[in-house]
Amino acid sequence: MKLQNMRIGKRLIISYAIFTAIILLLFGITFINTRSVDRGANEIDLTFKKAMLANSIMINLQAINKEMAMVVYTKDRSRLQTVAEKRKLYQEALEKLEKLETEKEGKEIIARFKSTTSEAREGNVKLGKMIEEGNFDTSYYETVVDPPVKKFLEIVGELVKYQDNQVQVKHKEILKDNQGERLVLVAFGVIALILCVLVTFIVTRSITQPIQRNIATARTLADGDLSVRIEIDRKDEFGDEIRAFRAMVEKWKNLISEVNTSAVNVASASHELSASAEQMARGATAQVERTIQVSTASEEMSQASLDIARNTNDIADSARKMVTTAEKGNEIVRQSVDEVNEIAQTVEKSSEFVRDLGSQSEKIGEIINVINDIADQTNLLALNAAIEAARAGEAGRGFAVVADEVKKLAERTAQSTKEIGTMVNSIRTGVDRAVDAMGEASQKVKIGVELSSNAGSALNEIVGSASSLQAMVQQIAAAIEEMNATTDEIAKDIEQVSSVTKESSSAAEQVTQSAGELNSLSVKLEGLVKGFRLEA
């Protein structure tokens, strides 16, 4: 299995396992060497103990021989106690040495020593009895006791020398063994160190090389070069990373291509939107001018209606006076004729005012049609702006909100003009009725003039005609008051239309500004996208 296809965790586990095995092997070798050193130390300790026991035997035997000689030559029996103590010590040391000695040569020396001490022991026992009897025979000591003592002292010296030699031999053997074990440990340590360095180098290189290659690839991508060829020849974590890089680059390429296309579309849409916004602004300006004209006309119509109201009040007063005058008789008929003539003139003037009012209402109707056309055009422009904003997607969302507000303003304008049209139609109806009433009043006045010569017989007819005229005048006054109220409402609606139109103009300017900003953003976006290299 190739190392590049092995997961990093598995590689690290294998390397750690190798390190652990080497450490355990070193520990085992060290443990074995330590046990060997312990055994050597125990052997040296045992050999040293045997040498000490041999020396103790020799020292105690020399002391016994010396004390016995002192007893014989000085005749001091108190020294026999010391002899007994020394004999006990050397016997204990001899017993311990026999138990500890395992070598054949050492056992033979001990056996020879024991065979020699039996002869010397017999002489010492006999000498002890002689001393107890008071016989301090020096010749017996010199001829019987001292020769075997010297002989076994020589054997003890040989035993001591043998034990000292054993100590040296064991020491040399341990040094030699330790030196060999150290050489083995050093050799294995060097091999283990080389193996650890080699494993560390291989594992580290297998990790650092792909990391460096991935870093180089990431730097190339960070510089905007998406055309770099990404090779995948691994199955480890770095291979997964390279595969993720490749997938990311493919997504980036698609995303940047889409962003580039969107930037071009946004730039085109922003130009169209700017042109539409300028056209809408011009239409809104024209609409403001027309609403000002309509407002002026409505004010004039309101003034005319006030004049008509004053005249109708005069007509009502005259009618009341005419009724009173007709009841007074023929004398006042002449005055009634004059009043009727004045009434005819006033009615004629009222007819002219009413006709003028009709003309003004027709002009208002034309102005309302113009406002409707402007509102329709504004609504159409808002619809086109909304369509272009929808094409722009996320970048045109703010412009879509502005276009929607413009559309709402256009709809409010259309609704207001519709209400004004309804009111103007009502005014026209009232004006037509007033014209008809004026015509009828004029006809009645003419009849009254013709019949005024027959004041006596036609007086009742004049009174009735005056009453009818008074009622008609009241109707005219009511109609004119209604027309005046309608005119006031028209003026208010026109002011509202003017305000809405100004808002539409402001919104159009905002749309134009937003379109300019959108165009700048699209140009900047195109510049950023060009910083990426998609193909080699």
C-alpha positions as CSV (number, residue, x, y, z in Angstrom):
1,M,0.0,0.0,0.0
2,K,1.4,3.4,-1.1
3,L,2.1,5.9,1.7
4,Q,0.3,8.6,-0.2
5,N,-2.9,6.5,-0.2
6,M,-2.7,5.9,3.6
7,R,-4.6,8.1,6.0
8,I,-2.6,10.5,8.1
9,G,-3.9,9.0,11.3
10,K,-2.9,5.5,10.2
11,R,0.6,6.8,9.3
12,L,1.0,8.4,12.7
13,I,-0.3,5.3,14.5
14,I,2.3,3.1,12.6
15,S,5.1,5.5,13.4
16,Y,4.1,5.7,17.0
17,A,3.9,1.9,17.1
18,I,7.4,1.7,15.7
19,F,8.6,4.2,18.3
20,T,6.8,2.3,21.0
21,A,8.3,-1.0,19.9
22,I,11.8,0.5,19.8
23,I,11.3,2.0,23.3
24,L,10.0,-1.3,24.6
25,L,12.9,-3.2,23.1
26,L,15.3,-0.7,24.6
27,F,13.5,-1.1,27.9
28,G,13.8,-4.9,27.7
29,I,17.5,-4.8,26.9
30,T,18.1,-2.4,29.7
31,F,16.0,-4.5,32.0
32,I,18.0,-7.6,31.1
33,N,21.3,-5.8,31.5
34,T,20.1,-4.5,34.9
35,R,19.3,-8.0,36.0
36,S,22.7,-9.2,34.8
37,V,24.3,-6.3,36.8
38,D,22.2,-7.3,39.8
39,R,23.4,-10.9,39.4
40,G,27.0,-9.8,39.1
41,A,26.6,-7.6,42.2
42,N,25.1,-10.5,44.1
43,E,27.9,-12.7,43.0
44,I,30.5,-10.1,44.0
45,D,28.7,-9.6,47.3
46,L,28.7,-13.4,47.9
47,T,32.3,-13.8,46.9
48,F,33.2,-10.8,49.1
49,K,31.4,-12.3,52.0
50,K,33.2,-15.6,51.5
51,A,36.5,-13.7,51.4
52,M,35.5,-11.9,54.6
53,L,34.7,-15.2,56.3
54,A,38.0,-16.7,55.2
55,N,39.8,-13.7,56.6
56,S,37.7,-13.9,59.8
57,I,38.7,-17.6,60.1
58,M,42.4,-16.8,59.6
59,I,42.3,-13.9,62.0
60,N,40.6,-15.9,64.8
61,L,42.9,-18.9,64.3
62,Q,45.9,-16.6,64.5
63,A,44.4,-15.1,67.6
64,I,43.8,-18.5,69.2
65,N,47.4,-19.6,68.4
66,K,48.7,-16.4,69.8
67,E,46.6,-16.6,73.0
68,M,47.6,-20.2,73.5
69,A,51.3,-19.3,73.2
70,M,50.8,-16.4,75.7
71,V,49.1,-18.8,78.1
72,V,52.0,-21.3,77.8
73,Y,54.8,-18.7,78.1
74,T,53.1,-16.3,80.6
75,K,51.2,-19.0,82.4
76,D,48.1,-16.6,82.3
77,R,45.0,-18.9,82.4
78,S,42.7,-15.9,81.9
79,R,43.6,-15.9,78.2
80,L,41.8,-19.3,77.8
81,Q,38.5,-17.4,77.9
82,T,39.6,-15.3,74.9
83,V,40.7,-18.5,73.2
84,A,37.2,-20.0,73.7
85,E,35.6,-16.9,72.3
86,K,37.9,-16.8,69.2
87,R,37.4,-20.6,68.6
88,K,33.6,-20.0,68.6
89,L,33.9,-17.1,66.1
90,Y,36.1,-19.0,63.7
91,Q,33.8,-22.1,63.9
92,E,30.8,-19.9,63.1
93,A,32.7,-18.3,60.2
94,L,33.7,-21.7,58.9
95,E,30.1,-23.0,59.0
96,K,28.9,-20.0,57.1
97,L,31.7,-20.3,54.5
98,E,30.8,-24.0,54.0
99,K,27.2,-23.0,53.3
100,L,28.1,-20.2,50.9
101,E,30.9,-22.0,49.0
102,T,29.7,-23.6,45.8
103,E,32.9,-23.9,43.8
104,K,34.7,-27.2,43.7
105,E,38.1,-25.7,44.4
106,G,36.9,-23.8,47.4
107,K,35.2,-26.9,48.8
108,E,38.4,-28.9,48.4
109,I,40.4,-26.2,50.3
110,I,37.8,-26.2,53.1
111,A,38.0,-30.0,53.2
112,R,41.8,-29.9,53.5
113,F,41.5,-27.2,56.1
114,K,39.1,-29.2,58.2
115,S,41.2,-32.3,58.0
116,T,44.2,-30.3,59.2
117,T,42.3,-28.6,62.1
118,S,41.3,-32.0,63.5
119,E,45.0,-32.8,64.2
120,A,45.6,-29.3,65.7
121,R,42.5,-29.6,67.7
122,E,43.7,-32.7,69.4
123,G,47.0,-31.0,70.4
124,N,45.1,-27.9,71.7
125,V,42.7,-30.1,73.7
126,K,45.6,-32.0,75.3
127,L,47.5,-28.7,75.9
128,G,44.4,-27.3,77.5
129,K,44.2,-30.2,80.0
130,M,47.9,-29.8,80.8
131,I,47.4,-26.1,81.5
132,E,44.5,-26.9,83.8
133,E,46.7,-29.3,85.6
134,G,49.3,-26.6,85.9
135,N,51.7,-28.0,83.4
136,F,52.9,-25.2,81.1
137,D,55.2,-27.4,78.9
138,T,56.5,-25.1,76.2
139,S,58.3,-27.9,74.4
140,Y,55.0,-29.7,73.9
141,Y,53.5,-26.5,72.5
142,E,56.4,-26.0,70.2
143,T,56.7,-29.6,69.0
144,V,53.1,-30.9,69.0
145,V,50.7,-27.9,68.9
146,D,52.4,-25.2,66.9
147,P,53.4,-27.2,63.7
148,P,49.9,-28.3,62.7
149,V,48.6,-24.8,63.6
150,K,51.1,-23.3,61.2
151,K,50.1,-25.9,58.6
152,F,46.4,-25.2,58.7
153,L,47.1,-21.4,58.9
154,E,48.9,-21.9,55.5
155,I,45.8,-23.6,54.3
156,V,43.6,-20.8,55.6
157,G,46.0,-18.3,53.9
158,E,45.5,-20.3,50.7
159,L,41.7,-20.1,51.3
160,V,41.8,-16.4,51.8
161,K,44.0,-16.0,48.7
162,Y,41.5,-18.1,46.8
163,Q,38.6,-16.1,47.9
164,D,40.3,-12.8,47.1
165,N,41.2,-14.1,43.7
166,Q,37.5,-15.1,43.2
167,V,36.5,-11.5,44.0
168,Q,38.9,-10.2,41.4
169,V,37.7,-12.8,38.8
170,K,34.1,-12.0,39.4
171,H,34.8,-8.3,39.2
172,K,36.6,-8.8,35.9
173,E,33.8,-11.0,34.6
174,I,31.1,-8.4,35.5
175,L,33.1,-5.6,33.9
176,K,33.5,-7.7,30.8
177,D,29.8,-8.5,30.8
178,N,28.8,-4.9,31.4
179,Q,31.1,-3.7,28.6
180,G,29.5,-6.2,26.2
181,E,26.0,-5.2,27.3
182,R,26.8,-1.5,27.0
183,L,28.1,-2.2,23.5
184,V,24.9,-4.0,22.6
185,L,22.8,-1.3,24.1
186,V,24.7,1.5,22.3
187,A,24.6,-0.4,19.0
188,F,20.9,-1.0,19.4
189,G,20.3,2.6,20.5
190,V,22.2,3.9,17.4
191,I,20.1,1.6,15.2
192,A,16.9,2.7,17.0
193,L,17.9,6.4,16.6
194,I,18.6,5.9,12.9
195,L,15.3,4.1,12.5
196,C,13.4,6.7,14.4
197,V,14.9,9.5,12.4
198,L,14.2,7.7,9.1
199,V,10.6,7.0,10.1
200,T,10.1,10.6,11.3
201,F,11.6,11.9,8.0
202,I,9.5,9.7,5.8
203,V,6.2,10.5,7.8
204,T,7.0,14.2,8.0
205,R,7.9,14.4,4.3
206,S,4.7,12.6,3.4
207,I,2.8,15.3,5.3
208,T,4.8,18.5,4.5
209,Q,5.1,17.9,0.8
210,P,1.4,17.7,0.0
211,I,0.8,20.6,2.5
212,Q,3.3,22.8,0.5
213,R,1.7,21.8,-2.8
214,N,-1.8,22.6,-1.5
215,I,-0.5,25.9,-0.1
216,A,0.9,26.8,-3.6
217,T,-2.4,25.8,-5.2
218,A,-4.3,28.0,-2.6
219,R,-2.0,30.9,-3.3
220,T,-2.6,30.6,-7.0
221,L,-6.4,30.6,-6.4
222,A,-6.1,33.5,-4.0
223,D,-4.3,35.5,-6.8
224,G,-7.5,34.9,-8.9
225,D,-6.1,32.3,-11.3
226,L,-8.9,29.7,-11.5
227,S,-7.3,28.0,-14.6
228,V,-4.8,26.1,-12.5
229,R,-4.8,22.4,-13.1
230,I,-5.4,20.5,-9.9
231,E,-4.0,16.9,-10.0
232,I,-5.5,14.3,-7.7
233,D,-3.1,11.4,-7.1
234,R,-3.7,10.7,-3.4
235,K,-6.4,9.0,-1.3
236,D,-5.5,10.5,2.1
237,E,-6.7,13.7,3.8
238,F,-4.6,15.8,1.4
239,G,-6.3,14.1,-1.5
240,D,-9.7,14.9,0.1
241,E,-8.5,18.5,0.4
242,I,-7.4,18.7,-3.3
243,R,-10.8,17.2,-4.3
244,A,-12.5,19.9,-2.2
245,F,-10.2,22.5,-3.9
246,R,-11.2,21.2,-7.3
247,A,-15.0,21.3,-6.5
248,M,-14.6,24.8,-5.0
249,V,-12.8,26.0,-8.2
250,E,-15.6,24.6,-10.4
251,K,-18.2,26.4,-8.3
252,W,-16.2,29.6,-8.3
253,K,-15.9,29.4,-12.1
254,N,-19.7,28.9,-12.5
255,L,-20.4,31.6,-9.9
256,I,-18.0,34.2,-11.5
257,S,-19.4,33.4,-15.0
258,E,-22.9,34.0,-13.7
259,V,-21.8,37.2,-11.8
260,N,-20.2,38.5,-15.0
261,T,-23.3,37.8,-17.0
262,S,-25.4,39.4,-14.3
263,A,-23.1,42.5,-14.2
264,V,-23.6,43.0,-17.9
265,N,-27.3,42.6,-17.6
266,V,-27.4,45.0,-14.7
267,A,-25.4,47.6,-16.6
268,S,-27.8,47.3,-19.5
269,A,-30.8,47.5,-17.3
270,S,-29.5,50.4,-15.4
271,H,-29.1,52.4,-18.6
272,E,-32.6,51.6,-19.7
273,L,-33.9,52.4,-16.2
274,S,-32.1,55.7,-16.2
275,A,-33.7,56.6,-19.5
276,S,-37.1,55.5,-18.3
277,A,-36.7,57.5,-15.1
278,E,-35.7,60.6,-17.0
279,Q,-38.8,60.2,-19.2
280,M,-40.9,59.8,-16.2
281,A,-39.4,62.9,-14.6
282,R,-40.2,64.9,-17.7
283,G,-43.8,63.6,-17.7
284,A,-44.1,64.5,-14.0
285,T,-42.9,68.0,-14.6
286,A,-45.5,68.4,-17.4
287,Q,-48.1,67.1,-15.1
288,V,-47.2,69.6,-12.4
289,E,-47.5,72.4,-14.9
290,R,-51.0,71.2,-16.0
291,T,-52.1,70.8,-12.4
292,I,-51.1,74.4,-11.8
293,Q,-53.3,75.5,-14.8
294,V,-56.2,73.4,-13.5
295,S,-55.8,75.0,-10.0
296,T,-55.9,78.5,-11.5
297,A,-59.0,77.6,-13.6
298,S,-60.7,76.1,-10.5
299,E,-60.0,79.3,-8.6
300,E,-61.6,81.4,-11.4
301,M,-64.6,79.1,-11.5
302,S,-65.0,79.5,-7.7
303,Q,-64.9,83.3,-8.1
304,A,-67.5,83.1,-10.9
305,S,-69.8,80.9,-8.7
306,L,-69.5,83.5,-5.9
307,D,-70.7,86.2,-8.4
308,I,-73.6,84.1,-9.5
309,A,-74.5,83.5,-5.9
310,R,-74.6,87.2,-5.2
311,N,-76.7,87.8,-8.3
312,T,-79.1,85.1,-7.4
313,N,-79.6,86.6,-4.0
314,D,-80.4,89.9,-5.7
315,I,-82.9,88.1,-7.9
316,A,-84.6,86.6,-4.9
317,D,-84.9,90.0,-3.2
318,S,-86.4,91.4,-6.4
319,A,-88.9,88.6,-6.7
320,R,-90.1,89.2,-3.1
321,K,-90.4,92.9,-3.8
322,M,-92.3,92.1,-7.1
323,V,-94.8,90.1,-5.2
324,T,-95.4,92.9,-2.7
325,T,-95.6,95.5,-5.5
326,A,-98.2,93.4,-7.4
327,E,-100.5,93.3,-4.4
328,K,-100.5,97.1,-4.2
329,G,-102.1,97.5,-7.6
330,N,-101.8,99.1,-10.9
331,E,-99.8,102.0,-9.6
332,I,-96.9,99.8,-8.8
333,V,-97.3,97.7,-12.1
334,R,-95.1,100.2,-13.9
335,Q,-92.4,99.7,-11.3
336,S,-92.9,96.0,-11.5
337,V,-92.4,96.2,-15.3
338,D,-89.1,98.0,-14.6
339,E,-88.1,95.5,-12.1
340,V,-89.0,92.7,-14.5
341,N,-86.8,94.3,-17.1
342,E,-84.0,94.5,-14.5
343,I,-84.7,90.9,-13.7
344,A,-84.4,90.0,-17.4
345,Q,-81.0,91.7,-17.6
346,T,-79.9,90.0,-14.4
347,V,-81.1,86.7,-15.7
348,E,-79.3,87.3,-18.9
349,K,-76.1,88.1,-17.1
350,S,-76.6,85.0,-14.9
351,S,-77.1,82.9,-18.1
352,E,-73.8,84.3,-19.4
353,F,-72.1,83.4,-16.1
354,V,-73.6,80.0,-16.1
355,R,-72.5,79.5,-19.7
356,D,-69.0,80.6,-18.7
357,L,-69.1,78.2,-15.8
358,G,-70.0,75.4,-18.3
359,S,-67.0,76.4,-20.5
360,Q,-64.8,76.3,-17.4
361,S,-66.1,72.9,-16.5
362,E,-65.3,71.7,-20.0
363,K,-61.8,73.0,-19.6
364,I,-61.5,71.2,-16.3
365,G,-62.6,68.0,-18.0
366,E,-59.9,68.5,-20.6
367,I,-57.3,69.1,-17.9
368,I,-58.6,66.0,-16.1
369,N,-58.1,64.0,-19.3
370,V,-54.5,65.3,-19.5
371,I,-53.9,64.3,-15.9
372,N,-55.4,60.9,-16.6
373,D,-53.0,60.5,-19.6
374,I,-50.1,61.6,-17.4
375,A,-51.1,59.1,-14.6
376,D,-51.4,56.3,-17.2
377,Q,-48.0,57.2,-18.6
378,T,-46.6,57.3,-15.1
379,N,-48.1,54.0,-14.3
380,L,-46.7,52.5,-17.5
381,L,-43.2,53.9,-16.7
382,A,-43.5,52.5,-13.1
383,L,-44.4,49.1,-14.6
384,N,-41.5,49.2,-17.0
385,A,-39.2,50.2,-14.1
386,A,-40.5,47.3,-12.0
387,I,-39.9,44.8,-14.9
388,E,-36.3,46.1,-15.3
389,A,-35.7,45.9,-11.5
390,A,-37.0,42.3,-11.6
391,R,-34.5,41.6,-14.3
392,A,-31.7,43.1,-12.2
393,G,-32.5,40.6,-9.5
394,E,-31.0,41.3,-6.0
395,A,-29.1,44.4,-7.2
396,G,-32.4,46.1,-8.4
397,R,-34.4,45.4,-5.3
398,G,-34.1,49.0,-4.0
399,F,-35.1,50.3,-7.4
400,A,-38.1,48.0,-7.4
401,V,-39.3,49.5,-4.2
402,V,-39.0,53.0,-5.7
403,A,-40.8,51.9,-8.9
404,D,-43.6,50.4,-6.7
405,E,-44.0,53.7,-4.9
406,V,-44.2,55.6,-8.2
407,K,-46.8,53.1,-9.4
408,K,-48.8,53.8,-6.2
409,L,-48.6,57.5,-6.7
410,A,-49.8,57.2,-10.3
411,E,-52.7,55.1,-9.1
412,R,-53.6,57.7,-6.5
413,T,-53.3,60.4,-9.2
414,A,-55.7,58.5,-11.5
415,Q,-58.1,57.9,-8.6
416,S,-58.1,61.6,-7.7
417,T,-58.6,62.7,-11.3
418,K,-61.4,60.2,-11.6
419,E,-63.1,61.8,-8.5
420,I,-62.5,65.3,-10.0
421,G,-64.1,64.1,-13.3
422,T,-67.1,62.9,-11.4
423,M,-67.4,66.2,-9.7
424,V,-66.9,68.1,-12.9
425,N,-69.7,66.1,-14.5
426,S,-71.9,67.0,-11.5
427,I,-71.0,70.6,-12.1
428,R,-71.9,70.3,-15.8
429,T,-75.3,68.8,-14.9
430,G,-75.9,71.6,-12.4
431,V,-74.8,74.2,-15.0
432,D,-77.2,72.6,-17.6
433,R,-80.0,72.8,-15.2
434,A,-79.1,76.4,-14.3
435,V,-79.1,77.3,-18.0
436,D,-82.4,75.7,-18.5
437,A,-83.8,77.5,-15.5
438,M,-82.4,80.7,-16.7
439,G,-84.0,80.2,-20.1
440,E,-87.3,79.5,-18.5
441,A,-86.9,82.5,-16.2
442,S,-86.1,84.7,-19.2
443,Q,-89.2,83.4,-21.1
444,K,-91.3,84.1,-18.0
445,V,-89.9,87.6,-17.7
446,K,-90.8,88.3,-21.4
447,I,-94.3,87.1,-20.8
448,G,-94.5,89.3,-17.7
449,V,-93.4,92.3,-19.8
450,E,-96.0,91.6,-22.5
451,L,-98.7,91.1,-19.9
452,S,-97.7,94.1,-17.7
453,S,-100.0,96.3,-19.8
454,N,-102.9,94.3,-18.7
455,A,-101.9,94.8,-15.1
456,G,-105.3,94.4,-13.7
457,S,-106.1,91.1,-15.3
458,A,-102.5,89.7,-15.4
459,L,-101.6,90.8,-11.9
460,N,-102.4,87.4,-10.4
461,E,-100.3,85.8,-13.2
462,I,-97.5,88.2,-12.4
463,V,-97.7,87.3,-8.7
464,G,-97.7,83.6,-9.6
465,S,-94.8,84.1,-12.0
466,A,-93.0,86.0,-9.4
467,S,-93.5,83.2,-6.9
468,S,-92.3,80.7,-9.5
469,L,-89.3,82.9,-10.2
470,Q,-88.5,83.1,-6.5
471,A,-88.6,79.3,-6.2
472,M,-86.4,78.9,-9.3
473,V,-84.0,81.5,-8.0
474,Q,-83.7,79.6,-4.7
475,Q,-83.0,76.4,-6.7
476,I,-80.4,78.3,-8.7
477,A,-78.8,79.6,-5.5
478,A,-78.8,76.1,-4.0
479,A,-77.2,74.7,-7.2
480,I,-74.6,77.5,-7.2
481,E,-73.8,76.8,-3.6
482,E,-73.4,73.1,-4.4
483,M,-71.2,74.1,-7.4
484,N,-69.1,76.3,-5.2
485,A,-68.6,73.5,-2.7
486,T,-67.7,71.2,-5.6
487,T,-65.3,73.7,-6.9
488,D,-63.6,73.9,-3.5
489,E,-63.3,70.1,-3.4
490,I,-61.8,70.3,-7.0
491,A,-59.3,72.8,-5.8
492,K,-58.3,70.6,-2.9
493,D,-58.1,67.5,-5.1
494,I,-56.0,69.5,-7.6
495,E,-53.6,70.5,-4.8
496,Q,-53.4,66.8,-3.8
497,V,-52.7,65.9,-7.4
498,S,-50.0,68.6,-7.5
499,S,-48.5,67.2,-4.3
500,V,-48.6,63.6,-5.7
501,T,-47.1,64.8,-8.9
502,K,-44.3,66.5,-7.1
503,E,-43.7,63.3,-5.1
504,S,-43.6,61.4,-8.5
505,S,-41.1,63.9,-9.8
506,S,-38.9,63.4,-6.7
507,A,-39.3,59.7,-6.9
508,A,-38.2,59.8,-10.6
509,E,-35.1,61.8,-9.6
510,Q,-34.4,59.2,-6.9
511,V,-34.9,56.5,-9.5
512,T,-32.4,58.3,-11.8
513,Q,-29.9,58.6,-9.0
514,S,-30.4,54.9,-8.1
515,A,-29.9,53.9,-11.7
516,G,-26.6,55.8,-11.8
517,E,-25.4,54.2,-8.6
518,L,-26.5,50.8,-10.0
519,N,-24.6,51.4,-13.2
520,S,-21.5,52.3,-11.2
521,L,-21.8,49.2,-9.1
522,S,-22.2,47.1,-12.2
523,V,-19.0,48.6,-13.7
524,K,-17.2,48.0,-10.5
525,L,-18.5,44.4,-10.4
526,E,-17.3,43.8,-14.0
527,G,-13.9,45.1,-13.0
528,L,-13.7,42.7,-10.0
529,V,-14.8,39.7,-12.1
530,K,-12.2,40.5,-14.7
531,G,-9.6,40.0,-11.9
532,F,-10.3,36.2,-12.1
533,R,-8.7,34.0,-14.7
534,L,-11.1,31.3,-15.7
535,E,-9.3,29.6,-18.6
536,A,-5.7,28.8,-19.2
